[in-house]
């Protein structure tokens, strides 16, 4: 794994621990790199937009928590950095084609 990917993943882990939404602009500031340059570099190395990668990882983390914890779906959303229950449900449905509640029922 490249140094860039490690830094992005470490940033995501910190976001999840503090229940903060991951943001490309915040990551760029932390890395002292212009946001546009960081996004271009990530896209060129991984073939996915950095913002899409951040969202993908949020949803993967949510899926993991939904399948392995007893936390409420609302709490899972907060633990994954979504600011509101509605935002979490909308993003989850867009990303997976199902609601968090439906997903949990199918994996248990």
Phi and psi in degrees as GROMACS dihedral restraints (atoms count N, CA, C in turn):
[ dihedral_restraints ]
;  ai    aj    ak    al  type     phi  dphi    fc
    3     4     5     6     1   -74.1    20    10
    4     5     6     7     1   163.7    20    10
    6     7     8     9     1   -61.8    20    10
    7     8     9    10     1   -39.6    20    10
    9    10    11    12     1   -60.7    20    10
   10    11    12    13     1   -47.1    20    10
   12    13    14    15     1   -63.8    20    10
   13    14    15    16     1   -39.1    20    10
   15    16    17    18     1   -61.8    20    10
   16    17    18    19     1   -43.4    20    10
   18    19    20    21     1   -65.1    20    10
   19    20    21    22     1   -40.6    20    10
   21    22    23    24     1   -64.2    20    10
   22    23    24    25     1   -45.0    20    10
   24    25    26    27     1   -66.4    20    10
   25    26    27    28     1   -37.1    20    10
   27    28    29    30     1   -65.4    20    10
   28    29    30    31     1   -40.3    20    10
   30    31    32    33     1   -61.0    20    10
   31    32    33    34     1   -44.5    20    10
   33    34    35    36     1   -61.0    20    10
   34    35    36    37     1   -43.0    20    10
   36    37    38    39     1   -59.0    20    10
   37    38    39    40     1   -41.5    20    10
   39    40    41    42     1   -65.1    20    10
   40    41    42    43     1   -39.9    20    10
   42    43    44    45     1   -61.5    20    10
   43    44    45    46     1   -44.2    20    10
   45    46    47    48     1   -64.9    20    10
   46    47    48    49     1   -40.2    20    10
   48    49    50    51     1   -64.6    20    10
   49    50    51    52     1   -36.2    20    10
   51    52    53    54     1   -98.1    20    10
   52    53    54    55     1     3.3    20    10
   54    55    56    57     1    58.0    20    10
   55    56    57    58     1    39.7    20    10
   57    58    59    60     1  -107.8    20    10
   58    59    60    61     1   146.3    20    10
   60    61    62    63     1   -72.3    20    10
   61    62    63    64     1   131.1    20    10
   63    64    65    66     1   -71.6    20    10
   64    65    66    67     1   139.0    20    10
   66    67    68    69     1  -135.7    20    10
   67    68    69    70     1   134.4    20    10
   69    70    71    72     1   -58.9    20    10
   70    71    72    73     1   -43.0    20    10
   72    73    74    75     1   -62.9    20    10
   73    74    75    76     1   -40.1    20    10
   75    76    77    78     1   -67.0    20    10
   76    77    78    79     1   -42.2    20    10
   78    79    80    81     1   -61.6    20    10
   79    80    81    82     1   -43.7    20    10
   81    82    83    84     1   -61.6    20    10
   82    83    84    85     1   -41.8    20    10
   84    85    86    87     1   -62.6    20    10
   85    86    87    88     1   -43.8    20    10
   87    88    89    90     1   -60.3    20    10
   88    89    90    91     1   -38.6    20    10
   90    91    92    93     1   -87.5    20    10
   91    92    93    94     1    -2.2    20    10
   93    94    95    96     1    56.5    20    10
   94    95    96    97     1    45.0    20    10
   96    97    98    99     1  -130.2    20    10
   97    98    99   100     1   138.7    20    10
   99   100   101   102     1   -57.6    20    10
  100   101   102   103     1   140.4    20    10
  102   103   104   105     1   -54.1    20    10
  103   104   105   106     1   -44.7    20    10
  105   106   107   108     1   -63.2    20    10
  106   107   108   109     1   -41.0    20    10
  108   109   110   111     1   -65.6    20    10
  109   110   111   112     1   -42.9    20    10
  111   112   113   114     1   -61.2    20    10
  112   113   114   115     1   -45.4    20    10
  114   115   116   117     1   -62.4    20    10
  115   116   117   118     1   -44.0    20    10
  117   118   119   120     1   -62.7    20    10
  118   119   120   121     1   -44.5    20    10
  120   121   122   123     1   -61.6    20    10
  121   122   123   124     1   -45.0    20    10
  123   124   125   126     1   -64.1    20    10
  124   125   126   127     1   -44.6    20    10
  126   127   128   129     1   -61.9    20    10
  127   128   129   130     1   -41.6    20    10
  129   130   131   132     1   -69.3    20    10
  130   131   132   133     1   -33.3    20    10
  132   133   134   135     1   -80.7    20    10
  133   134   135   136     1   -34.7    20    10
  135   136   137   138     1  -120.5    20    10
  136   137   138   139     1    -7.7    20    10
  138   139   140   141     1    70.6    20    10
  139   140   141   142     1    18.8    20    10
  141   142   143   144     1  -139.7    20    10
  142   143   144   145     1   143.1    20    10
  144   145   146   147     1   -64.3    20    10
  145   146   147   148     1   141.3    20    10
  147   148   149   150     1   -58.5    20    10
  148   149   150   151     1   -41.9    20    10
  150   151   152   153     1   -62.4    20    10
  151   152   153   154     1   -39.0    20    10
  153   154   155   156     1   -67.2    20    10
  154   155   156   157     1   -38.1    20    10
  156   157   158   159     1   -63.4    20    10
  157   158   159   160     1   -43.9    20    10
  159   160   161   162     1   -59.6    20    10
  160   161   162   163     1   -45.9    20    10
  162   163   164   165     1   -64.6    20    10
  163   164   165   166     1   -41.8    20    10
  165   166   167   168     1   -58.1    20    10
  166   167   168   169     1   -45.4    20    10
  168   169   170   171     1   -66.6    20    10
  169   170   171   172     1   -36.3    20    10
  171   172   173   174     1   -60.2    20    10
  172   173   174   175     1   -45.2    20    10
  174   175   176   177     1   -68.2    20    10
  175   176   177   178     1   -37.5    20    10
  177   178   179   180     1   -63.0    20    10
  178   179   180   181     1   -41.2    20    10
  180   181   182   183     1   -63.9    20    10
  181   182   183   184     1   -41.5    20    10
  183   184   185   186     1   -62.0    20    10
  184   185   186   187     1   -44.1    20    10
  186   187   188   189     1   -60.9    20    10
  187   188   189   190     1   -41.9    20    10
  189   190   191   192     1   -61.5    20    10
  190   191   192   193     1   -46.6    20    10
  192   193   194   195     1   -67.0    20    10
  193   194   195   196     1   -39.4    20    10
  195   196   197   198     1   -64.0    20    10
  196   197   198   199     1   -33.4    20    10
  198   199   200   201     1   -87.8    20    10
  199   200   201   202     1   -17.7    20    10
  201   202   203   204     1  -120.8    20    10
  202   203   204   205     1    -5.8    20    10
  204   205   206   207     1  -126.4    20    10
  205   206   207   208     1   166.2    20    10
  207   208   209   210     1   -99.5    20    10
  208   209   210   211     1     7.2    20    10
  210   211   212   213     1   -59.1    20    10
  211   212   213   214     1   147.7    20    10
  213   214   215   216     1   -65.0    20    10
  214   215   216   217     1   158.0    20    10
  216   217   218   219     1   -62.7    20    10
  217   218   219   220     1   -35.1    20    10
  219   220   221   222     1   -63.0    20    10
  220   221   222   223     1   -44.8    20    10
  222   223   224   225     1   -63.7    20    10
  223   224   225   226     1   -40.3    20    10
  225   226   227   228     1   -58.2    20    10
  226   227   228   229     1   -43.1    20    10
  228   229   230   231     1   -57.2    20    10
  229   230   231   232     1   -45.6    20    10
  231   232   233   234     1   -65.3    20    10
  232   233   234   235     1   -41.2    20    10
  234   235   236   237     1   -63.1    20    10
  235   236   237   238     1   -23.0    20    10
  237   238   239   240     1   -96.4    20    10
  238   239   240   241     1     5.0    20    10
  240   241   242   243     1    90.5    20    10
  241   242   243   244     1    13.8    20    10
  243   244   245   246     1   -87.3    20    10
  244   245   246   247     1   133.6    20    10
  246   247   248   249     1   -73.2    20    10
  247   248   249   250     1   -28.9    20    10
  249   250   251   252     1  -138.8    20    10
  250   251   252   253     1   160.9    20    10
  252   253   254   255     1   -61.3    20    10
  253   254   255   256     1   -42.0    20    10
  255   256   257   258     1   -62.1    20    10
  256   257   258   259     1   -44.5    20    10
  258   259   260   261     1   -61.0    20    10
  259   260   261   262     1   -42.9    20    10
  261   262   263   264     1   -62.1    20    10
  262   263   264   265     1   -50.1    20    10
  264   265   266   267     1   -61.2    20    10
  265   266   267   268     1   -42.5    20    10
  267   268   269   270     1   -63.6    20    10
  268   269   270   271     1   -47.9    20    10
  270   271   272   273     1   -64.7    20    10
  271   272   273   274     1   -40.6    20    10
  273   274   275   276     1   -64.3    20    10
  274   275   276   277     1   -44.9    20    10
  276   277   278   279     1   -64.6    20    10
  277   278   279   280     1   -41.7    20    10
  279   280   281   282     1   -63.2    20    10
  280   281   282   283     1   -41.2    20    10
  282   283   284   285     1   -79.3    20    10
  283   284   285   286     1   -27.6    20    10
  285   286   287   288     1  -120.6    20    10
  286   287   288   289     1   -15.5    20    10
  288   289   290   291     1    83.0    20    10
  289   290   291   292     1     5.6    20    10
  291   292   293   294     1  -143.8    20    10
  292   293   294   295     1   163.5    20    10
  294   295   296   297     1   -81.8    20    10
  295   296   297   298     1   160.4    20    10
  297   298   299   300     1   -57.5    20    10
  298   299   300   301     1   -39.3    20    10
  300   301   302   303     1   -64.3    20    10
  301   302   303   304     1   -44.9    20    10
  303   304   305   306     1   -64.0    20    10
  304   305   306   307     1   -42.2    20    10
  306   307   308   309     1   -58.6    20    10
  307   308   309   310     1   -47.5    20    10
  309   310   311   312     1   -59.5    20    10
  310   311   312   313     1   -41.6    20    10
  312   313   314   315     1   -64.6    20    10
  313   314   315   316     1   -33.9    20    10
  315   316   317   318     1   -78.7    20    10
  316   317   318   319     1   -23.6    20    10
  318   319   320   321     1   -97.9    20    10
  319   320   321   322     1    -4.0    20    10
